[in-house]
Structure formats: structure tokens, C-alpha cells
């Protein structure tokens, strides 16, 4: 293949034959983690070229989220190689030396140099290459064992080959042993002894160890100068069957290790000095967890991952999740279920990556423990970690062993402990998903379901009657560790009732105190990760610990890097890295890209960490200057809200007015936006709001009654700047919280302008929810304040809104008077946007008496909107023309204008305008007899209204749904819809519609 990119693509797909490889993984393989902007299109082109080169283009298919390359049995060289290796292993174990030579020769004939040479290092095939290289070295050892067993003239030819291998692998004892025997058996005893002397000197000087037992046996044979040692080593097979010392050879009788022969489990190692003393088959798994509950799907998937047809390497599964989520319990439960599948035993190592009061094991300590457990004498375990890891891989190579590595700290701690061959399986538990561990299958755990939580409580506590609805289930966060603590307390104290314990847990700040019992403690389990971060040398870790304390101090539903950067005084890059580290140690969960949230119990722990103020202890003066975390967050949100305002509200007086500071907002409380990038579009601003509005509302609601005036001022600014976005989005519940909080803050501050803004905003809420009388009262209060302040642009806006409300209440003469006054102010202020809106409202007014005159007013509005490029004006004009044409009995023309209105609006966001347009379109389609299409639009309108908790618009849509159902003869369903509409609209000022609904229901 000529193209390097095409070769890399094919190799990346062949590393996962028959499995889907994601587009992102393929981009990394082709461009080394830095794909260009055109990477998507370029990858598509490379895939197309590769398809043309294959014998069957259907081999390579697009399967979300990437591509899969079909490889049939026996087609891939790695699979053929593995089959030959298995054949050679079995023959070697049986002493079938001709079979060994045939299988080894066939396997080695496939070799073409270093695997994946000439391809990018980012392919992720490091583990595969390492395994294949190790397998090749084993094949050479087995073949030379067979050659030594045959003897004869061929022995002399082995010497130069083995000498080259000894020079290339100076620490691999097997080749030295074989070279010693070849030299000795061809009459070159002195040279054989020199090989031994050189090997021993190197091992002692570099590693501080003596040669292994197999080399010592060969040395004895050379020293004796006869065949005694050789016959003893051959063991009656006619050829050597070396023991599995550090030279990496398999133990005698390994037929059981790969499932062939008798199937009897073989010992892992022959101990020094006693060929009959063998290490017992390891069975180290701790007892399975009592009362294991739930996890049915993940258990099934985990068992499959560990026992599916052999992959090129060992099956490695990583179970990850927060402290106390039940990782170890799941690992041990599944390990006990599978132990009979791994005939050579089960090994268990607790790596203490996050154990309270324990220092994590180093990889070297874990290697020593595993080698000792496999029967190696301590004095023969290499001190150098690479040599120890190589010995461990050699011991694992012929075996079928299940290895459980519990509580891993990171991938570097685990990687040296992994087998290289396909016969073994590994379960790793860790708070981190260990994504740097290539080839592992990952099983992230979340808290238990409500039903499983209740079942665990009942099983451990012995208390019947605890169901998923009991308060204890949610107060423990459905976390297995917390559930077991609670259940243990109930079991220990029969007089303690579940309800009393639930009330104790519900006490503010007291939950973690009650989630401790004996050696079980949720707090201690969580503290391990935080304390390690806080004491770490890496800046990112210390940043993460600081970020967690600020998260506890601020206590919002979710968090993003920009806000954390503001709170911690770092930049966004460091803040994002800190949040990612908290995800790595399972103290946060990334709920969506760039959004982070803690589990409820982690949230409690973070609150404890924060104390009164995370900054105050270190620098009280700086803390006082910065203000409380809530005030800092309010100011930051206000700064971004100003950018949102600029993006979603067309330039004009309303935009400028809202940005202008009020009397209670002195310079030090003014919004600082200099460091913030503007939103590139209204869609981007609306997307930010969708993510952050929950936080804004929570923050404002929490500080609604604050007596701290600087905080109240920050709240007032934020509410004023964010409200237009919230109103455009139609989020009525959020509008009420923001408006009421802003009104209260303005009155405490004695800020009349802020009060008038809040009154006007609340009036907008009442208008959107059909309470026009209430809206009119608030509008008039705001108008009175603006008149006192002499704010002409705000007077114009209030008059305009007043005219709209009066028109809706049927007070037409008062409406026209207010609108004419507003129009005069618009011309005085040279405010074309305000003039266009007033013409729109005049059109609504004229529609009651002269729809043609109404259309003329709307066309004036549209002309101004076209001139100044005001999208909201343009779409509103088309919507209003549509309603006027409905009044004229022209539904086809009306439908065209409604559709144009929706097209213009696009992603600019104006829920009131959009919902009114969709409602008009439904009416037009219904009159045109397009019932099915009208029903679809009605369903969509109801869905959008429900998403915003907009009962008023939902009621209007239900009215139309009832009419559509009635027209189809579905009278019972129509009546249900009308009853729901009546309930939704009750309390609004839609008196005419309410009367119509009652008549329809009576009829």
C-alpha cells in the first residue's frame, strides 16, 4: 500500500478485527492526536480508497460510532500465529519434539521483523507488539529445546544462532542455558563454562541475583562432563523439559495450563533445590461478598468480556466508579463465578490505591508479591522492575489464571502486572476508568437502583418492609457502602427504627457523621482521594483539591471550567484539568461534555471541606475583598449574561438601557466583561443558557432574601441582564424566581430603576401565562417609576406593553391611546425598533374591526424590520399577518405567512412568538382540512410547552387538539383534551375561550 495514511488506517482496523473502531480512535491513529480541521472528510476519503483495495468492499462497513473490518477465521496472520504458538506449547508440554519443530517453524515463518514497524506510534498496539515479541522468543526457546533433544550433527549449527540470541538478550537465561548445552554436547566444555561465568557475572553485577535453577542444572551437566545431568533434566522424554525459573520456560506438566492433555492443574514454579516441591495452585480470592445485590446486566457483560473467545491478548476488565459504589464486591462476585474456568488458579492483590490509612503499593511491590505467590524464591526475584515483569509474563504465558487487581491507583501501577498471552484474564478495580490501559474493557458503575438498594438494606439489616420509596434509599445516595453502614446500624440496634435513622441522616450537615460504623466510613473513603490530591506535587492535583473545596462552598447543581476558574483564581485550562482530575478519582462525574456534578454524598463531603469559606483561612483580607463564593458567582454569571443579552436582543435602546448601571450599582459592582469573548450567534448564547440556567436560578433563589447589600446588588444586575434570554426561552417558572428575587433585592437596595425593571419583567411573566390584568397592574407601577426618573425609552416601552395588554382585555380605546403615545416617543427617540413593535401592536388592535387595516400596520412593521435587520420584528410581522388573514377567512395565505415566520425565526429563540405562530398554523391547517398535519403540529407545540412548564400555551394547544379530535369523530378523546385545557387555563384572563370550552364540554 503506497499511502502511509492508508496503511495506518488498515492497521488500526486490523488491531480490532470484527469490532467497531470509533472515528475518534481512527483520527488519533492517522494524525497522532492532533487531527486537522479536515480530518473527518479526509478519513472518509481514506476509507473509500481502502475499500477499493480490498477483495470485497463490503468487508469494511460504517457502523456507528465508526467502522468495522470483517476478518474471517484464519485470514489474519496474528490469529494464525497464535494458533501455531498454542500448537507448539502443547507439543512442548507433551515432549513431542517433532511436533514442536513443525509448529515453531510454521509460526516463525510468518515473522517479518518488528510488528507494526513503519506505522505511527499512536496506533495503540503497544501491548500486542509486546505480546508477539514475547511469543517469538518463546518459540525460539521451544525449538532449540527440541533441537537439543534430537542431538546429532545439528547441535553444532545451533551454536552461532544461540550466540547471537545471547548477545541480543543478555538477561534471558534460557538462551544462555541452551548455548551452554550446545557447546558442551559438541565437546566445547570450556566455552560452555565461560558462557555460564559471563551470565552469572552480569546477573550479580546488574541485578544482584544468581542464575536460576535451570541454568544451574545445565552448569552441573557441563561440570560433570557427561550425560548424567542431561538425562536427569530430560526426565525420560528424550529431550529437555526445563523448569520455569527466570529463564521464562514453562513448568513441567503444563498440559493442564492450556486445557490440553489431562486437564490437571500444573504447578506454577518448581522451587529451587527440590524438584518434587511445587507451589500449590493459587486460590487467593477473598470470600465472595455476602448479600450481593443487583448489577445483573453488568455482571453478564463482565462475564462475557472475561470468557469470550480468546483475543490476541489477555482479557482485561476495568471496573470503575466512586468510593463505596461496590467495585470490589462486583469483582469478587464475578471472580468466584468464573474461578472454575481458570484451571491454574486465581491471584488477588489489593493495590491500596485509595485505601484509608494505606500507602498505594508500587508496581515493584506488587510484582514481588505475585512472583512469590507463583512460587518463585524471594532471592531469585529480579530487583529490576522490567526483569521482574518479564519473569511474571513468562510464568503467566502457558497458564490459565484469573488475576484480580483490587483498588488500583492508576494505569502505571497496573500495566507491569498484566499477562501478555491469551490464556489469562484480569479484573481491575479502580476509581479511575484507567483509559490509558490499552485493550481493557471498561465497566463504570453507578449507584444502585432504588429497588436494589432496598433489597440490600433488607438483606443486611434483617428489617422487612423497607422498599424503594423509603427515605433511607435516597439519603444514602443508593451507594452500596452507605447502604451497608445504615443496614449495619439497624442490625446492631433493634430499637433504632429506619424512620428515626432517616431523620438523623436528613439533618443538615449531619449525614456523613451517621454514615460511619466500625471500620466502614463513607467520609474516610472519600477523603483518601482528596487528601492525596491536596498533598501531591503536581499542580493539577492541588488545583483539583482546591476546586473541590470551592465546589462545596458554592454548591450548585453542576459546574463548568469557566466558573471554577473564576472561583479559584486560575485560568480555564487549569480549571478544566482540575475538574478532569476530580473525575479521574471519582469525586466528580462528567454529566455532559464540560459539565461536572458530584454525587450527593460527595457534595456533603465537599461542603465539609469548604467550611465557612475555602479562601478565608489562607488569606482573610483577600477573602473579604473577593466576597462570598455566591457573590463571586453572581458577578461572573452577570458578566456572561451581558454577553447573552448582546447576542439575543437586537441592538437598540432596550439593549443599551439594561446594560446601564442603576443607582445601587456603583462602579465596583459594575459588570466586568472585558475578559470574556462574545457569543458568535444567538444560537450559541441560547445553548449556554440551556446549560447554565439551572445554576443561575439556584444561585438567585438561594440569595433572594440576602441582607448583604453587595450580594443583593450582584443578584439585581444578573436578574436584569439574564431576564430577556429567559423570557425569549419561555421558561416561565424560572422567570418567576428571577423576577421576584430581583424585585425584593431592588427594594432592599432602595434602587427605583432596578425595581421598575423587575416590575416590568414580572409583568412579562404574567402576560405569557395569560394573566393580563395582573400584568397591567405591574406595568403601570413600572411606568410610574420611569416617569419619575424621566427615562423616556423605558416610558415608551411601558406604554407599548400597556397598549398590548389593554387590547387583550378588550379596552380598545385606551389601548390605541397608549400605543399612539408610545409611537410618538419612538419617533422622538429615533427608535425604529420600538416604532416597528408599536405598529405590530396597532395591527393586533385593528384586527378586531378591520383586518385589512391590521395587515397594513403589520406590513409597516415588516418594512422597518427588513430595513434594520431585526429578526424578531420580521417573524412577528409574518405571524400577525397570518392571524389577520385567518380573520379574513384566508387560511391558505395565513399558513404561508406562519411558515415564513417559523423559517425566519430559526434558532434565534422567541418562545412567545414561536408558540403563537405554531398555534396559528394549527388553526390554518385545520381550516384547510389538513387534519393529520395539524395534529402533528399540535403534538409538537404541546411537547415544547410541556418542556417549558407553560400551562397557558399548553391549554391553548389542547383546545385545538380537542377540535381536531372532534372533527375525526373521536368525541370522548376530544372531551378529555378540552377538560385538560379548561384546567390549564383556569385562572387566566381568557374568559371567551374558557366560556367556549365549557360550552363544548356541555355539548
Secondary structure, 3 states (H helix, E strand, C coil): CCCHHHHHHHHHHHCCCCCEEEHHHHHHHHHCCCCCCCHHHHHHHHHHHHHHHCCCHHHEEEECCEEEECCCCCCCHHHHHHHHHHHHHHHHHHCCHHHHHHHHHHHHCCCCCCCCCCCCHHHCCHHHHHHHHHHHHHHHHHHHHHHHHHCCCHHHHHHHHHHHHHHHCCCCHHHHHHHHHHHHHCCCHHHHHHHHHHHHHHHHHHHCCCCCHHHHHHHHHHHHCCCHHHHHHHCCCCCCCCCCCCCCCCCCCHHHHHCCCCCCCCCCCECCCCCCCECCCEECCCCCCCCCCCCHHHHHHHHHHHHCCCCCCCEEEEEECCCCCCHHHHHHHHHHHHHHHCCCEEEEEECCCCCCCCCCCCHHHHHHHHHHHCCCCHHHCCCCHHHHHHHHHHHHHCCCCEEEEEEECCHHHHHCCCCCCCCCEEEEEECCCCCCCCCCEEEECCCCCHHHHHHHHHHHHCCCCCCCCCHHHHHCCCCHHHHHHHHHHHHHCCCCCHHHHHHHHHCCCCHHHHCEECCEEHHHHHHHHHHHHHCCCCHHHHHHHHHHHHHHHHCCCCECHHHHHHHHCCCHHHHHHHHHHHHHCCCCEEEECCEEECCHHHHHHHHHHHCCCCCCCCCHHHHHHHCCHHHHHHHHHHHHHHHHHHHHCCCCHHHHHHHCCCCCCCHHHCCCCCCCCCCCCHHHHHHHHHHHHHHHHHHHHHCCCCCCHHHHHHHHHHHHHHHHHHHHHCCHHHHHHHHHHHHHHHHHHCCHHHHHHHHHHHHHHHHHCCCHHHHHHHHHHHHHHHHHHCCHHHHHHHHHHHHHHHHHCCCHHHHHHHHHHHHHHHHHCCCHHHHHHHHHHHHHHHCCCCHHHHHHHHHHHHHHHHHHCCHHHHHHHHHHHHHHHHHCCCHHHHHHHHHHHHHHHCCCCCHHHHHHHHHHHHHHHHHCCCHHHHHHHHHHHHHHHHHCCCHHHHHHHHHHHHHHHHHCCCHHHHHHHHHHHHHHHCCCCCHHHHHHHHHHHHC
